[in-house]
Amino acid sequence: MTSATKMVNIGRLLGRRDTGVSLIKLQRYISTAEKVSCDREFREVAIEVPWGKIAGKHWGPPDVKPIIALHGWQDNAGSFDPLIKHLPEDLSILAVDFPGHGHSSWLPKGMMYANLVYIQLVHRIKQHYNMNRVGLIGHSLGGIMCFNYTALFPDAVKFVVAFDNFKYPVYDSKKYLPIFIKNWEKFFQIEEMRTAAPRHSEKNAIERYIRGTRNSLDEEMCRTLLVRGATRHADGTLTFNRDPRVQFFLFDNGFSNEQLIDMASRIRCPYAVIKGENSTFREEKEFYSEVLQVIKGHSPDFRFHTMPGTHHFHMTNKSDLADLISPFIKKHV
């Protein structure tokens, strides 16, 4: 491990002394056109689902059942490009676009994007590849879905590696409910719109990306995400590929800390969480810590590390991060 990463004590990280967690063939409906990115080959994948397709990028040996990599909210599979360049080439990794993101199909009209939409994605991919157990990598929303799937189906998961957010935050209902209601109203407004999707200059698209992530992304990261995240027109303008409905915060996240602790107690697989040092907590720090404590108590190999960077540190600190997680993944894959 380099000096850029560190294993920390959760209690010290959170400013508490009493916490004490030691951180520690693709089959049918598939495209086999190979591409090269960052000196690494990948295959574009399309998996049929009832509402269309789930798109993804399969890196590594095509005859090996893949680890599933799940990106963050309003990002896409390209989020993992920088990191995968630095991971061992013999690892088979399928980075997918969530429904409504990147090249994946949008949900039918009238449907809302919610937790179970994303959780069932893991199940469908697992069925597609006829896997009994699966390794999971997730960033932010992807990390949260890893937690939820693993808690529901603990015997179906080999290991989890989560970047930054690793579970549902515990929300203050007084703050959350007004946001939910506002987004509920916007959902129906969007449904009635008949205008074409707006076009943006590349500069404006990048600025919107950066602003929307509160400066977690930089220009280089935005350009990486725009490869799958936008369609370029003949005049040079861009249209975002994501379904506008995904931006509405209509998740049924009514979990209390006690319920999340109960969910964590069901986890039995090796589990690694890496937190960006410049990324904020989206809940009381104690809630974050307490659930980590429970996972540590039930996981046969628990790791917690911090790493310099923002919420998207996995796109910038890719070399150090790859050095950190590669032994863990190789051990448990």
N, C-alpha and C positions, 0 to 999 in steps of 0.2 A: 504494500500500500504506500502510495506516495504521501508527501506532506500536504498535498491538496485535499486529502480525505482524512477523516478521523472517525474513530469509534468513540462514542461518548456515553456518558451515563445520563439516562433520561432525566433523572431528578435534577442534575446540574443544568442540563439543557433548558429545563423549564423553570429554573430558579427555585427548586424545592429540594430538600434533603431527605424526605421520607419516601420518595417514590421507588428508588433502588432497582431500576431495571438496567441490567448490564447489557450494554448494547452488543450487545452482541446480536405416381401415378395419376400422381394426381388423378382424380377420377373424372367422371363426366362433368359437363358444364365448366370445363376449365380451359383457359387459354395457355398455350405453351410457348408463346412468343417470348424469347429471351431478350433481356435488355441488360445494359451495363450501366451501373451508377456507382460512382466513387470507387472504381476499379473492382467492384463486386457485381456478380451476375445475380439477377433475380427474375422470377417469372410472374407475370400478371395472372392473378387467379380470380375466377368468378364462380361462386357457389350459388346454386339455385335455392331460393327460399320462396315461400308462398306469395310474397308481395313483389318479387323481382329477383335481385341478386345481391350477394355480399361480395364486395371486391376486396382484393388484398394483394400484397407483394410477398411472394414466397422466396426467401433467401436460403441458400445452402442446399444440401443434397435433396433432390425432389423425391427420392424413394424412402426418405425417413419421415416419420410422422412428426409434424411440427409442434414447437412451442407456439402458443398463441400470444401475440402482443396486441394490447388494447390501448388506444390513444386517449387523449384527454378531450374534454368537451369543446366542440367546434373546431378541433384540429383534424388530422387524418393520418393514415398509415405512414405518410412521409415523415411524421414526427420522429420515427425511429431510424431513419436513414443514417444520420450522422453516427449514432451509437453502433448500429449493426456493422458498419464499416470496420469497427475496431474489435468486434467479437470474433471468436474462433470460427473459421470458415466451415468447419464440419458441423456446426450447429444448424439445425433446420428450424427456421423461424418464419411464421406466417403473421405479418403485420396486417391487420384488417382495417378497413374503413367501417366505422359504425354505420348503421342505417341512417340515411339522410346526410351523411358526410362523405367527402371525397368522391369516389366513383361508385359507391354503393347506391342502391335504389332508395328513393324516398318512400315513406309509408303512404298508404292510400289516403285519399282526402278524408278528413274527418277524424283521423287518428292522432293521438298525442304521443310524443316521445317521452317515455317514462322508464323507470328502472327495469321492469320486466322485459321490455323490448330489447334492452342491451344484454341482460342476463341470459335470455334464451339464445342469443347469438352464440355464446360459448357452447351451449348444448348442441346447437345445430352444426357447428363446425366439428365438434367432437364426434357426432354421428356421421358426418360426411367422410371423415378420415377413419372411421371405425376404431376409435381410440377408447380404451377402458379408462385411462387416466391421462391427464394433460398437465403440462407445465404452463404457467401463466406469468406474463410480464405486463404491468399496467402503469400508466401515468395518469394521475389525477382521476377523472371520471373512470378511466380504465382500471386504475388501482382500486377504486371503490367497488367496481363490478367484480374484480378478482376476490375481494373480501366477501361480498355477498354470495357469489357462486360457491366459494370454498366453505362458507358457513352452512349453506344449504346442503351441499354435496361433498362433505369432507373426504370421503373415500374415492372421489373422482379426480382429485388434484394431487400431482406429484410435488409441486413447489410453487411458491409465489414470490415474485420480486416486484415491489411496489415503489414508485417514485412519487415522493411528496405526499399527496393525499392518499391514504390507504384505506379509509373507511368513510361512512357517512358522517358528516359533521352533525353535532347536536345543535339544532337551531332554536333560537328564542322565538317562540310562536308570535309574540307581539311584533317582531320585526319581519318574520317570514310570511305570515298570513297576508298582510297587505301587498307584498311582492307577488305572492301566488295569485291573488285576486286580480291584480293589475295585468299580469301575464295571461291569465285566463281570458280577460277581455280582449287583449291584443291577438290571442290565438284566433278568435272568431272574426276579428277585423281582417286579419291576413287571409282567412278562408274566403272572404267575399271580394278580395282584390282581383281585378282582371288585367292589370297593367303588367307589362313585361318586366323581368328582373332588371334592376338598375345596372348600368355599366360604369366601371370606374377606370381611371387611369391607373397604371401600375403604381405610381407614387401614392395616389390616394388609397389604393387597396392596401398597400403596406402600412400606411399611416393608420388606417382603420384597424388593421390587425394589431398593431402595437398598442394603440389606444384601448382596444377591447380587452387586452390582457394586462392593462395597467403597467405597461412597459416590461412585462416579463419576456416578451419577444424582442429581438433586434431585427435589423433589416435582412441580414443573412438568413436567419431562421424563417422569416416571413417568406422569402423567396423559395426556400425548401418546401414550405407548406403549400405555397401557391401552385406548385407543379400539379398536385392532385386537387387542390382546393379551389381552383378557378379555371374557367375556359377563356382562352384568348381569342378575340375576334380579329377580323382582317384589318380593322383600323387601329389595332393595338390595345384597345380597351379590354377590360376583364369583367367577367361575371362570376360571382362566387357560386360554386357548385353545391354548397350545403343547402339543405332545405331550410327556409327561414323559420320554420316551426321549431327547429332544434334550439333556437336562442331563448325560447320561453322556459322559465324555470317552473315547470309543472310536474316536478318529481314528487312522488308520494314518500317523502322523507320523514315521516312522522315517528322516527325511532328515538326513544329516550336513551340516555347513557346506559341505564340498566339493561335495556333490550340489546344494545350493541355489545355489552359485556357478555350476555348470554350467547349471542351469536359467535363472538370470539372464542368462547369456551368450547365450541364444537370443532374448531380448527385443529388438525392433527399433523399437518405437513410442514416441511421446512419453510420458513417465512423470512424474507428479508425486506426491510423498509429503509429507504434512503430519503432523507429530508434535505431540501435546499436551505442553506443557511440564510439566504436573503428572502425566503418565501414566508409569508405570514401564516399563522394558524387561523383557521376559519371557524374556530370555536374556542371555548375555554381550554387552555393548555392541559389542565388536569384531565379533561375528558380524553384527549389524545393519548396522554400518558397511561391512564388507567386501562384502556383497551389494549395498548401495547403490552402492559404487564400481563394481562390474561393470555394473549397469544404466546408470549414468552413461556408462560407456565405450562402450555399444552403442546407447543411445537418442539420436535426433536432437534431442531437446528434453527435458532432464532438469531437474527442479526439486525442491529439498528446502527445506521451511520448517518452522519451529516456530510454535506459536500458544498463547497462554495458555488453560489449561483442563485438564480431566481427560480420561480416555479417551473420553468422549462430548462433547468440545469442539465437534463439528460441530452439536450441538443447542443450544448456548448462545452460541457465538461466530459465529452464523450470518451476520450482516451483514459482518463483516470477512472471514470465510472466503469468502463469495460474491464480495466484491471481489477477493480473491486468485485464485480459481480460474476466474472467468468469462472473463477474456481468454484463458487457456490452453485452456479448452474450446471457446470460439468460434473460436479459431485452428485447432483440429484436428478439429472435428466435421464 
